[in-house]
């Protein structure tokens, strides 16, 4: 599946910091496609990873629960 990343409304993750670890996602895509595009905000014209909405929800829940290290 391909997504035209130029037409999406991108949001920077609140977990991103100014140290170069910035992630953006396009939340509105989930309602229409059932998928969530994710990209590196430093490379907005680069590729986007497209994941199923349910997988993205589980990933965010894991982050909030502290299941992933910060190293």
PyMOL Python script that loads the backbone (N, CA, C, O; Angstrom):
from pymol import cmd

cmd.read_pdbstr("""\
ATOM      1  N   UNK A   1       0.835  -1.173   0.000  1.00  0.00           N
ATOM      2  CA  UNK A   1       0.000   0.000   0.000  1.00  0.00           C
ATOM      3  C   UNK A   1       0.883   1.240   0.000  1.00  0.00           C
ATOM      4  O   UNK A   1       1.847   1.322   0.761  1.00  0.00           O
ATOM      5  N   UNK A   2       0.562   2.179  -0.831  1.00  0.00           N
ATOM      6  CA  UNK A   2       1.305   3.433  -0.836  1.00  0.00           C
ATOM      7  C   UNK A   2       0.392   4.558  -0.377  1.00  0.00           C
ATOM      8  O   UNK A   2      -0.818   4.533  -0.604  1.00  0.00           O
ATOM      9  N   UNK A   3       0.979   5.518   0.254  1.00  0.00           N
ATOM     10  CA  UNK A   3       0.249   6.677   0.752  1.00  0.00           C
ATOM     11  C   UNK A   3       0.989   7.918   0.301  1.00  0.00           C
ATOM     12  O   UNK A   3       2.210   8.005   0.434  1.00  0.00           O
ATOM     13  N   UNK A   4       0.251   8.879  -0.232  1.00  0.00           N
ATOM     14  CA  UNK A   4       0.868  10.142  -0.616  1.00  0.00           C
ATOM     15  C   UNK A   4       1.061  10.969   0.643  1.00  0.00           C
ATOM     16  O   UNK A   4       0.124  11.599   1.134  1.00  0.00           O
ATOM     17  N   UNK A   5       2.271  10.964   1.157  1.00  0.00           N
ATOM     18  CA  UNK A   5       2.540  11.623   2.436  1.00  0.00           C
ATOM     19  C   UNK A   5       2.409  13.139   2.371  1.00  0.00           C
ATOM     20  O   UNK A   5       2.382  13.795   3.412  1.00  0.00           O
ATOM     21  N   UNK A   6       2.328  13.708   1.178  1.00  0.00           N
ATOM     22  CA  UNK A   6       2.204  15.155   1.071  1.00  0.00           C
ATOM     23  C   UNK A   6       0.781  15.626   1.359  1.00  0.00           C
ATOM     24  O   UNK A   6       0.583  16.799   1.678  1.00  0.00           O
ATOM     25  N   UNK A   7      -0.204  14.755   1.257  1.00  0.00           N
ATOM     26  CA  UNK A   7      -1.595  15.142   1.495  1.00  0.00           C
ATOM     27  C   UNK A   7      -2.052  14.839   2.913  1.00  0.00           C
ATOM     28  O   UNK A   7      -3.178  15.177   3.278  1.00  0.00           O
ATOM     29  N   UNK A   8      -1.205  14.211   3.720  1.00  0.00           N
ATOM     30  CA  UNK A   8      -1.577  13.853   5.074  1.00  0.00           C
ATOM     31  C   UNK A   8      -1.324  14.998   6.044  1.00  0.00           C
ATOM     32  O   UNK A   8      -0.476  15.858   5.805  1.00  0.00           O
ATOM     33  N   UNK A   9      -2.063  14.994   7.127  1.00  0.00           N
ATOM     34  CA  UNK A   9      -1.864  15.973   8.196  1.00  0.00           C
ATOM     35  C   UNK A   9      -0.982  15.319   9.255  1.00  0.00           C
ATOM     36  O   UNK A   9      -1.443  14.462  10.009  1.00  0.00           O
ATOM     37  N   UNK A  10       0.288  15.726   9.311  1.00  0.00           N
ATOM     38  CA  UNK A  10       1.269  15.104  10.197  1.00  0.00           C
ATOM     39  C   UNK A  10       1.301  15.792  11.552  1.00  0.00           C
ATOM     40  O   UNK A  10       1.144  17.008  11.652  1.00  0.00           O
ATOM     41  N   UNK A  11       1.508  14.990  12.599  1.00  0.00           N
ATOM     42  CA  UNK A  11       1.592  15.469  13.975  1.00  0.00           C
ATOM     43  C   UNK A  11       2.886  14.930  14.575  1.00  0.00           C
ATOM     44  O   UNK A  11       3.194  13.746  14.441  1.00  0.00           O
ATOM     45  N   UNK A  12       3.644  15.807  15.238  1.00  0.00           N
ATOM     46  CA  UNK A  12       4.874  15.351  15.893  1.00  0.00           C
ATOM     47  C   UNK A  12       4.509  14.699  17.217  1.00  0.00           C
ATOM     48  O   UNK A  12       3.688  15.220  17.972  1.00  0.00           O
ATOM     49  N   UNK A  13       5.117  13.572  17.488  1.00  0.00           N
ATOM     50  CA  UNK A  13       4.866  12.855  18.729  1.00  0.00           C
ATOM     51  C   UNK A  13       5.252  13.693  19.934  1.00  0.00           C
ATOM     52  O   UNK A  13       6.268  14.389  19.913  1.00  0.00           O
ATOM     53  N   UNK A  14       4.446  13.629  20.982  1.00  0.00           N
ATOM     54  CA  UNK A  14       4.775  14.334  22.218  1.00  0.00           C
ATOM     55  C   UNK A  14       5.963  13.687  22.910  1.00  0.00           C
ATOM     56  O   UNK A  14       6.532  14.268  23.834  1.00  0.00           O
ATOM     57  N   UNK A  15       6.341  12.497  22.477  1.00  0.00           N
ATOM     58  CA  UNK A  15       7.496  11.805  23.049  1.00  0.00           C
ATOM     59  C   UNK A  15       8.793  12.179  22.343  1.00  0.00           C
ATOM     60  O   UNK A  15       9.875  11.801  22.791  1.00  0.00           O
ATOM     61  N   UNK A  16       8.692  12.916  21.246  1.00  0.00           N
ATOM     62  CA  UNK A  16       9.885  13.351  20.536  1.00  0.00           C
ATOM     63  C   UNK A  16      10.590  14.427  21.348  1.00  0.00           C
ATOM     64  O   UNK A  16       9.965  15.178  22.097  1.00  0.00           O
ATOM     65  N   UNK A  17      11.903  14.484  21.180  1.00  0.00           N
ATOM     66  CA  UNK A  17      12.659  15.518  21.890  1.00  0.00           C
ATOM     67  C   UNK A  17      13.463  16.320  20.882  1.00  0.00           C
ATOM     68  O   UNK A  17      13.435  16.023  19.688  1.00  0.00           O
ATOM     69  N   UNK A  18      14.157  17.301  21.335  1.00  0.00           N
ATOM     70  CA  UNK A  18      14.947  18.142  20.443  1.00  0.00           C
ATOM     71  C   UNK A  18      16.316  17.559  20.138  1.00  0.00           C
ATOM     72  O   UNK A  18      17.140  18.220  19.505  1.00  0.00           O
ATOM     73  N   UNK A  19      16.571  16.346  20.573  1.00  0.00           N
ATOM     74  CA  UNK A  19      17.859  15.711  20.344  1.00  0.00           C
ATOM     75  C   UNK A  19      17.956  14.951  19.040  1.00  0.00           C
ATOM     76  O   UNK A  19      18.923  14.223  18.819  1.00  0.00           O
ATOM     77  N   UNK A  20      16.962  15.108  18.164  1.00  0.00           N
ATOM     78  CA  UNK A  20      17.018  14.459  16.870  1.00  0.00           C
ATOM     79  C   UNK A  20      16.201  13.186  16.768  1.00  0.00           C
ATOM     80  O   UNK A  20      16.142  12.583  15.696  1.00  0.00           O
ATOM     81  N   UNK A  21      15.571  12.760  17.847  1.00  0.00           N
ATOM     82  CA  UNK A  21      14.748  11.548  17.821  1.00  0.00           C
ATOM     83  C   UNK A  21      13.287  11.943  17.645  1.00  0.00           C
ATOM     84  O   UNK A  21      12.488  11.808  18.571  1.00  0.00           O
ATOM     85  N   UNK A  22      12.943  12.425  16.470  1.00  0.00           N
ATOM     86  CA  UNK A  22      11.606  12.951  16.239  1.00  0.00           C
ATOM     87  C   UNK A  22      10.800  12.046  15.319  1.00  0.00           C
ATOM     88  O   UNK A  22      11.264  11.622  14.260  1.00  0.00           O
ATOM     89  N   UNK A  23       9.591  11.768  15.753  1.00  0.00           N
ATOM     90  CA  UNK A  23       8.685  10.917  14.989  1.00  0.00           C
ATOM     91  C   UNK A  23       7.406  11.699  14.746  1.00  0.00           C
ATOM     92  O   UNK A  23       6.918  12.405  15.628  1.00  0.00           O
ATOM     93  N   UNK A  24       6.867  11.564  13.537  1.00  0.00           N
ATOM     94  CA  UNK A  24       5.579  12.161  13.212  1.00  0.00           C
ATOM     95  C   UNK A  24       4.641  11.045  12.775  1.00  0.00           C
ATOM     96  O   UNK A  24       5.071  10.006  12.274  1.00  0.00           O
ATOM     97  N   UNK A  25       3.365  11.282  12.975  1.00  0.00           N
ATOM     98  CA  UNK A  25       2.367  10.311  12.548  1.00  0.00           C
ATOM     99  C   UNK A  25       1.169  11.055  11.976  1.00  0.00           C
ATOM    100  O   UNK A  25       0.977  12.240  12.248  1.00  0.00           O
ATOM    101  N   UNK A  26       0.372  10.361  11.192  1.00  0.00           N
ATOM    102  CA  UNK A  26      -0.799  10.960  10.562  1.00  0.00           C
ATOM    103  C   UNK A  26      -2.048  10.276  11.114  1.00  0.00           C
ATOM    104  O   UNK A  26      -2.550   9.323  10.518  1.00  0.00           O
ATOM    105  N   UNK A  27      -2.555  10.766  12.262  1.00  0.00           N
ATOM    106  CA  UNK A  27      -3.645  10.084  12.952  1.00  0.00           C
ATOM    107  C   UNK A  27      -4.959  10.011  12.187  1.00  0.00           C
ATOM    108  O   UNK A  27      -5.708   9.048  12.350  1.00  0.00           O
ATOM    109  N   UNK A  28      -5.250  10.985  11.373  1.00  0.00           N
ATOM    110  CA  UNK A  28      -6.534  10.986  10.645  1.00  0.00           C
ATOM    111  C   UNK A  28      -6.624   9.880   9.608  1.00  0.00           C
ATOM    112  O   UNK A  28      -7.718   9.524   9.170  1.00  0.00           O
ATOM    113  N   UNK A  29      -5.496   9.343   9.218  1.00  0.00           N
ATOM    114  CA  UNK A  29      -5.480   8.274   8.232  1.00  0.00           C
ATOM    115  C   UNK A  29      -6.161   7.009   8.754  1.00  0.00           C
ATOM    116  O   UNK A  29      -6.722   6.244   7.970  1.00  0.00           O
ATOM    117  N   UNK A  30      -6.118   6.782  10.059  1.00  0.00           N
ATOM    118  CA  UNK A  30      -6.683   5.559  10.642  1.00  0.00           C
ATOM    119  C   UNK A  30      -8.176   5.438  10.360  1.00  0.00           C
ATOM    120  O   UNK A  30      -8.666   4.342  10.083  1.00  0.00           O
ATOM    121  N   UNK A  31      -8.893   6.534  10.426  1.00  0.00           N
ATOM    122  CA  UNK A  31     -10.336   6.498  10.221  1.00  0.00           C
ATOM    123  C   UNK A  31     -10.724   6.132   8.793  1.00  0.00           C
ATOM    124  O   UNK A  31     -11.751   5.490   8.571  1.00  0.00           O
ATOM    125  N   UNK A  32      -9.910   6.538   7.834  1.00  0.00           N
ATOM    126  CA  UNK A  32     -10.263   6.292   6.436  1.00  0.00           C
ATOM    127  C   UNK A  32      -9.599   5.059   5.835  1.00  0.00           C
ATOM    128  O   UNK A  32     -10.143   4.443   4.919  1.00  0.00           O
ATOM    129  N   UNK A  33      -8.416   4.696   6.351  1.00  0.00           N
ATOM    130  CA  UNK A  33      -7.685   3.578   5.746  1.00  0.00           C
ATOM    131  C   UNK A  33      -7.439   2.415   6.694  1.00  0.00           C
ATOM    132  O   UNK A  33      -7.088   1.319   6.258  1.00  0.00           O
ATOM    133  N   UNK A  34      -7.625   2.652   8.004  1.00  0.00           N
ATOM    134  CA  UNK A  34      -7.330   1.600   8.981  1.00  0.00           C
ATOM    135  C   UNK A  34      -5.841   1.439   9.221  1.00  0.00           C
ATOM    136  O   UNK A  34      -5.412   0.471   9.849  1.00  0.00           O
ATOM    137  N   UNK A  35      -5.047   2.388   8.721  1.00  0.00           N
ATOM    138  CA  UNK A  35      -3.598   2.347   8.899  1.00  0.00           C
ATOM    139  C   UNK A  35      -3.105   3.680   9.444  1.00  0.00           C
ATOM    140  O   UNK A  35      -3.782   4.703   9.337  1.00  0.00           O
ATOM    141  N   UNK A  36      -1.905   3.648  10.032  1.00  0.00           N
ATOM    142  CA  UNK A  36      -1.293   4.872  10.556  1.00  0.00           C
ATOM    143  C   UNK A  36       0.094   5.028   9.942  1.00  0.00           C
ATOM    144  O   UNK A  36       0.976   4.209  10.200  1.00  0.00           O
ATOM    145  N   UNK A  37       0.301   6.063   9.135  1.00  0.00           N
ATOM    146  CA  UNK A  37       1.632   6.355   8.610  1.00  0.00           C
ATOM    147  C   UNK A  37       2.506   6.982   9.695  1.00  0.00           C
ATOM    148  O   UNK A  37       2.045   7.815  10.475  1.00  0.00           O
ATOM    149  N   UNK A  38       3.763   6.571   9.732  1.00  0.00           N
ATOM    150  CA  UNK A  38       4.744   7.095  10.687  1.00  0.00           C
ATOM    151  C   UNK A  38       5.989   7.458   9.887  1.00  0.00           C
ATOM    152  O   UNK A  38       6.374   6.727   8.974  1.00  0.00           O
ATOM    153  N   UNK A  39       6.624   8.583  10.224  1.00  0.00           N
ATOM    154  CA  UNK A  39       7.833   8.986   9.506  1.00  0.00           C
ATOM    155  C   UNK A  39       8.800   9.703  10.439  1.00  0.00           C
ATOM    156  O   UNK A  39       8.440  10.126  11.538  1.00  0.00           O
ATOM    157  N   UNK A  40      10.022   9.824   9.975  1.00  0.00           N
ATOM    158  CA  UNK A  40      11.066  10.579  10.662  1.00  0.00           C
ATOM    159  C   UNK A  40      10.853  12.049  10.317  1.00  0.00           C
ATOM    160  O   UNK A  40      10.890  12.415   9.142  1.00  0.00           O
ATOM    161  N   UNK A  41      10.633  12.887  11.311  1.00  0.00           N
ATOM    162  CA  UNK A  41      10.339  14.291  11.032  1.00  0.00           C
ATOM    163  C   UNK A  41      11.513  15.036  10.414  1.00  0.00           C
ATOM    164  O   UNK A  41      11.324  16.086   9.800  1.00  0.00           O
ATOM    165  N   UNK A  42      12.715  14.509  10.569  1.00  0.00           N
ATOM    166  CA  UNK A  42      13.892  15.151   9.961  1.00  0.00           C
ATOM    167  C   UNK A  42      13.947  14.893   8.463  1.00  0.00           C
ATOM    168  O   UNK A  42      14.707  15.547   7.750  1.00  0.00           O
ATOM    169  N   UNK A  43      13.142  13.939   7.975  1.00  0.00           N
ATOM    170  CA  UNK A  43      13.138  13.589   6.559  1.00  0.00           C
ATOM    171  C   UNK A  43      11.692  13.528   6.055  1.00  0.00           C
ATOM    172  O   UNK A  43      11.208  12.454   5.699  1.00  0.00           O
ATOM    173  N   UNK A  44      10.997  14.681   6.021  1.00  0.00           N
ATOM    174  CA  UNK A  44       9.581  14.674   5.674  1.00  0.00           C
ATOM    175  C   UNK A  44       9.268  14.196   4.260  1.00  0.00           C
ATOM    176  O   UNK A  44       8.124  13.844   3.973  1.00  0.00           O
ATOM    177  N   UNK A  45      10.247  14.178   3.383  1.00  0.00           N
ATOM    178  CA  UNK A  45      10.020  13.696   2.021  1.00  0.00           C
ATOM    179  C   UNK A  45      10.493  12.258   1.850  1.00  0.00           C
ATOM    180  O   UNK A  45      10.413  11.689   0.761  1.00  0.00           O
ATOM    181  N   UNK A  46      10.985  11.683   2.936  1.00  0.00           N
ATOM    182  CA  UNK A  46      11.443  10.303   2.909  1.00  0.00           C
ATOM    183  C   UNK A  46      10.284   9.336   3.061  1.00  0.00           C
ATOM    184  O   UNK A  46       9.119   9.733   3.034  1.00  0.00           O
ATOM    185  N   UNK A  47      10.611   8.076   3.219  1.00  0.00           N
ATOM    186  CA  UNK A  47       9.571   7.053   3.305  1.00  0.00           C
ATOM    187  C   UNK A  47       8.783   7.140   4.613  1.00  0.00           C
ATOM    188  O   UNK A  47       9.270   7.651   5.622  1.00  0.00           O
ATOM    189  N   UNK A  48       7.574   6.634   4.566  1.00  0.00           N
ATOM    190  CA  UNK A  48       6.736   6.523   5.761  1.00  0.00           C
ATOM    191  C   UNK A  48       6.466   5.039   5.987  1.00  0.00           C
ATOM    192  O   UNK A  48       6.235   4.283   5.044  1.00  0.00           O
ATOM    193  N   UNK A  49       6.500   4.649   7.229  1.00  0.00           N
ATOM    194  CA  UNK A  49       6.150   3.288   7.615  1.00  0.00           C
ATOM    195  C   UNK A  49       4.642   3.278   7.830  1.00  0.00           C
ATOM    196  O   UNK A  49       4.115   4.111   8.566  1.00  0.00           O
ATOM    197  N   UNK A  50       3.948   2.343   7.195  1.00  0.00           N
ATOM    198  CA  UNK A  50       2.497   2.249   7.310  1.00  0.00           C
ATOM    199  C   UNK A  50       2.173   1.022   8.155  1.00  0.00           C
ATOM    200  O   UNK A  50       2.527  -0.099   7.791  1.00  0.00           O
ATOM    201  N   UNK A  51       1.498   1.235   9.285  1.00  0.00           N
ATOM    202  CA  UNK A  51       1.168   0.123  10.183  1.00  0.00           C
ATOM    203  C   UNK A  51      -0.344   0.070  10.408  1.00  0.00           C
ATOM    204  O   UNK A  51      -1.019   1.097  10.329  1.00  0.00           O
ATOM    205  N   UNK A  52      -0.879  -1.126  10.690  1.00  0.00           N
ATOM    206  CA  UNK A  52      -2.300  -1.223  11.012  1.00  0.00           C
ATOM    207  C   UNK A  52      -2.615  -0.386  12.255  1.00  0.00           C
ATOM    208  O   UNK A  52      -1.808  -0.316  13.182  1.00  0.00           O
ATOM    209  N   UNK A  53      -3.782   0.239  12.269  1.00  0.00           N
ATOM    210  CA  UNK A  53      -4.161   1.108  13.381  1.00  0.00           C
ATOM    211  C   UNK A  53      -4.126   0.372  14.714  1.00  0.00           C
ATOM    212  O   UNK A  53      -3.697   0.943  15.717  1.00  0.00           O
ATOM    213  N   UNK A  54      -4.567  -0.884  14.749  1.00  0.00           N
ATOM    214  CA  UNK A  54      -4.571  -1.629  16.015  1.00  0.00           C
ATOM    215  C   UNK A  54      -3.155  -1.882  16.516  1.00  0.00           C
ATOM    216  O   UNK A  54      -2.927  -1.900  17.725  1.00  0.00           O
ATOM    217  N   UNK A  55      -2.209  -2.077  15.620  1.00  0.00           N
ATOM    218  CA  UNK A  55      -0.816  -2.282  16.019  1.00  0.00           C
ATOM    219  C   UNK A  55      -0.227  -0.978  16.568  1.00  0.00           C
ATOM    220  O   UNK A  55       0.529  -1.001  17.539  1.00  0.00           O
ATOM    221  N   UNK A  56      -0.567   0.143  15.957  1.00  0.00           N
ATOM    222  CA  UNK A  56      -0.082   1.429  16.438  1.00  0.00           C
ATOM    223  C   UNK A  56      -0.641   1.722  17.827  1.00  0.00           C
ATOM    224  O   UNK A  56       0.075   2.214  18.700  1.00  0.00           O
ATOM    225  N   UNK A  57      -1.924   1.418  18.027  1.00  0.00           N
ATOM    226  CA  UNK A  57      -2.544   1.614  19.337  1.00  0.00           C
ATOM    227  C   UNK A  57      -1.833   0.792  20.403  1.00  0.00           C
ATOM    228  O   UNK A  57      -1.576   1.286  21.501  1.00  0.00           O
ATOM    229  N   UNK A  58      -1.515  -0.459  20.085  1.00  0.00           N
ATOM    230  CA  UNK A  58      -0.786  -1.315  21.033  1.00  0.00           C
ATOM    231  C   UNK A  58       0.607  -0.775  21.310  1.00  0.00           C
ATOM    232  O   UNK A  58       1.074  -0.817  22.448  1.00  0.00           O
ATOM    233  N   UNK A  59       1.268  -0.274  20.291  1.00  0.00           N
ATOM    234  CA  UNK A  59       2.604   0.305  20.440  1.00  0.00           C
ATOM    235  C   UNK A  59       2.580   1.508  21.378  1.00  0.00           C
ATOM    236  O   UNK A  59       3.409   1.608  22.283  1.00  0.00           O
ATOM    237  N   UNK A  60       1.632   2.420  21.164  1.00  0.00           N
ATOM    238  CA  UNK A  60       1.524   3.610  22.014  1.00  0.00           C
ATOM    239  C   UNK A  60       1.200   3.209  23.456  1.00  0.00           C
ATOM    240  O   UNK A  60       1.742   3.788  24.397  1.00  0.00           O
ATOM    241  N   UNK A  61       0.325   2.230  23.628  1.00  0.00           N
ATOM    242  CA  UNK A  61      -0.002   1.754  24.975  1.00  0.00           C
ATOM    243  C   UNK A  61       1.247   1.198  25.665  1.00  0.00           C
ATOM    244  O   UNK A  61       1.440   1.415  26.861  1.00  0.00           O
ATOM    245  N   UNK A  62       2.090   0.486  24.922  1.00  0.00           N
ATOM    246  CA  UNK A  62       3.345  -0.040  25.459  1.00  0.00           C
ATOM    247  C   UNK A  62       4.299   1.066  25.882  1.00  0.00           C
ATOM    248  O   UNK A  62       4.959   0.969  26.917  1.00  0.00           O
ATOM    249  N   UNK A  63       4.364   2.110  25.078  1.00  0.00           N
ATOM    250  CA  UNK A  63       5.222   3.255  25.422  1.00  0.00           C
ATOM    251  C   UNK A  63       4.736   3.905  26.713  1.00  0.00           C
ATOM    252  O   UNK A  63       5.523   4.177  27.619  1.00  0.00           O
ATOM    253  N   UNK A  64       3.438   4.149  26.785  1.00  0.00           N
ATOM    254  CA  UNK A  64       2.871   4.793  27.982  1.00  0.00           C
ATOM    255  C   UNK A  64       3.055   3.938  29.227  1.00  0.00           C
ATOM    256  O   UNK A  64       3.167   4.468  30.332  1.00  0.00           O
ATOM    257  N   UNK A  65       3.086   2.608  29.056  1.00  0.00           N
ATOM    258  CA  UNK A  65       3.245   1.694  30.183  1.00  0.00           C
ATOM    259  C   UNK A  65       4.713   1.488  30.560  1.00  0.00           C
ATOM    260  O   UNK A  65       5.017   0.788  31.526  1.00  0.00           O
ATOM    261  N   UNK A  66       5.629   2.106  29.788  1.00  0.00           N
ATOM    262  CA  UNK A  66       7.048   1.998  30.083  1.00  0.00           C
ATOM    263  C   UNK A  66       7.669   0.665  29.686  1.00  0.00           C
ATOM    264  O   UNK A  66       8.670   0.245  30.266  1.00  0.00           O
ATOM    265  N   UNK A  67       7.076  -0.001  28.697  1.00  0.00           N
ATOM    266  CA  UNK A  67       7.569  -1.313  28.279  1.00  0.00           C
ATOM    267  C   UNK A  67       8.802  -1.242  27.378  1.00  0.00           C
ATOM    268  O   UNK A  67       9.412  -2.271  27.085  1.00  0.00           O
ATOM    269  N   UNK A  68       9.166  -0.063  26.945  1.00  0.00           N
ATOM    270  CA  UNK A  68      10.331   0.085  26.083  1.00  0.00           C
ATOM    271  C   UNK A  68      11.361   0.943  26.803  1.00  0.00           C
ATOM    272  O   UNK A  68      11.017   1.940  27.437  1.00  0.00           O
ATOM    273  N   UNK A  69      12.606   0.556  26.703  1.00  0.00           N
ATOM    274  CA  UNK A  69      13.672   1.319  27.355  1.00  0.00           C
ATOM    275  C   UNK A  69      13.901   2.641  26.671  1.00  0.00           C
ATOM    276  O   UNK A  69      13.428   2.871  25.558  1.00  0.00           O
ATOM    277  N   UNK A  70      14.618   3.496  27.333  1.00  0.00           N
ATOM    278  CA  UNK A  70      14.938   4.809  26.756  1.00  0.00           C
ATOM    279  C   UNK A  70      16.385   4.885  26.322  1.00  0.00           C
ATOM    280  O   UNK A  70      16.851   5.957  25.934  1.00  0.00           O
ATOM    281  N   UNK A  71      17.103   3.790  26.374  1.00  0.00           N
ATOM    282  CA  UNK A  71      18.524   3.775  25.988  1.00  0.00           C
ATOM    283  C   UNK A  71      18.691   3.671  24.500  1.00  0.00           C
ATOM    284  O   UNK A  71      19.818   3.646  24.006  1.00  0.00           O
TER     285      UNK A  71
END
""", "prot")
cmd.dss("prot")
cmd.show_as("cartoon", "prot")
cmd.util.cbc("prot")
cmd.orient("prot")
